[in-house]
C-alpha cells in the first residue's frame, strides 16, 4: 500500500525552522555561558593580579625607604671615616703624662726647670729624596715595609728643656740621662752658662725673718737649655 502524507508543506517547514532555531538558541546559550565563565575567570585573575601589583607596590615603597636609609647611613659613614682620618692625622700619638713622668724621674732635685716645650716639626726629606738616598722614617717597632713608612704629613717632636742647675756637672749628668732614656734621642745642650740669681734667705736655709728685715742672697747657678727629640721614630738608611 502506498502511504499518504496529509501534512501540508508549510507545517513541515515550520517544524524545521523551529528545530533550527532551538539549535541556534542552544548554541547562543553555550556561547553566553562560555563568555560568562571567561568573564568571571578573567575578573578573578585581574583581581588577583591587582592584589599582587598592590603588594609589589608596597614592597617597592619599602625597598625605596630602605635604599634611602642605606644611602643616608653610607653618607654618614663616609663623613665619619673622613673625620676619623683627620683625627688620625692630627693625633700626636704621644703619651704626654708618661713623657712628663720620665722627665720627672730623670731630673734631680737640684735642677729647676723654667720651660719645657714640645715643638712639632715636619720631616724634611721628600718621597723622591727618600727613595733616592735619604733616610727612611718609620715608627719604632714597625717592620721595614713600605706600608709602615711615616707619611709626609706626620711630624717629629722637638723637646726643649730650659732651667737652672746648682753646677755644670748636674747639667752634663742630665744630658747623659736623657740620652740613655728610651723616650729621647738626638740629645744635645743648646747652651750652658754660669749666672747668678737672687733668692730669699729663707729659701737658702736661713732663719725666718719678718718682711721688714727680709734678706735676699745671691747664688751662683748654671743656666742651661737642652734640645732633644721624642724617640717615636727611627732613621733607616739604605
Residue pairs with C-beta under 8 A, 6 or more apart in sequence:
89 153
89 154
92 120
92 157
93 232
94 118
94 157
94 230
94 232
96 118
98 183
99 183
99 230
102 181
102 183
103 116
103 161
106 174
106 177
106 178
106 181
107 113
107 174
108 170
108 173
108 174
110 165
110 166
110 167
110 170
111 163
111 164
111 165
111 166
111 170
111 171
111 174
112 163
112 164
112 165
113 161
113 162
113 163
114 162
114 163
114 164
115 160
115 161
115 162
115 163
116 159
116 160
116 161
116 162
117 158
117 159
117 160
118 157
118 158
118 159
118 230
119 157
119 158
119 159
119 160
120 155
120 156
120 157
120 158
121 155
121 156
121 157
121 158
122 152
122 153
122 155
122 156
123 137
123 150
123 152
123 154
123 155
123 156
125 134
125 135
126 152
127 152
130 136
130 137
130 149
133 238
135 235
135 236
135 237
136 144
136 149
136 235
136 236
136 237
136 238
137 149
137 150
137 156
137 233
137 234
137 235
137 236
138 144
138 148
138 149
138 150
138 233
138 234
138 236
139 148
139 150
139 232
139 233
140 231
140 232
140 233
140 234
142 148
144 236
150 233
156 229
156 230
156 232
156 233
157 229
157 230
157 232
158 227
158 228
158 229
159 184
159 227
159 228
159 229
159 230
160 190
160 225
160 226
160 227
161 178
161 225
161 226
161 227
161 228
162 223
162 224
162 225
162 226
163 223
163 224
164 195
164 197
164 221
164 222
164 223
164 224
165 171
165 174
165 221
165 222
165 224
166 221
166 222
167 222
168 192
168 194
168 222
170 222
171 189
171 192
171 222
171 224
171 226
174 224
174 226
175 187
175 188
175 189
175 226
178 184
178 187
178 226
178 228
179 185
179 187
179 228
182 231
183 230
183 231
184 228
184 229
184 230
184 231
185 228
185 229
185 230
185 231
186 228
186 229
187 226
187 227
187 228
188 226
188 227
188 228
189 224
189 225
189 226
189 227
190 224
190 225
190 226
190 227
191 223
191 224
191 225
192 222
192 223
192 224
192 225
193 222
193 223
193 224
194 220
194 221
194 222
194 223
195 220
195 221
195 222
195 223
196 218
196 219
196 220
196 221
197 218
197 219
197 221
198 216
198 217
198 218
198 219
199 216
199 217
199 219
200 214
200 215
200 216
200 217
201 207
201 209
201 214
201 215
201 216
201 217
202 208
202 209
202 214
204 217
204 219
206 215
206 217
209 215
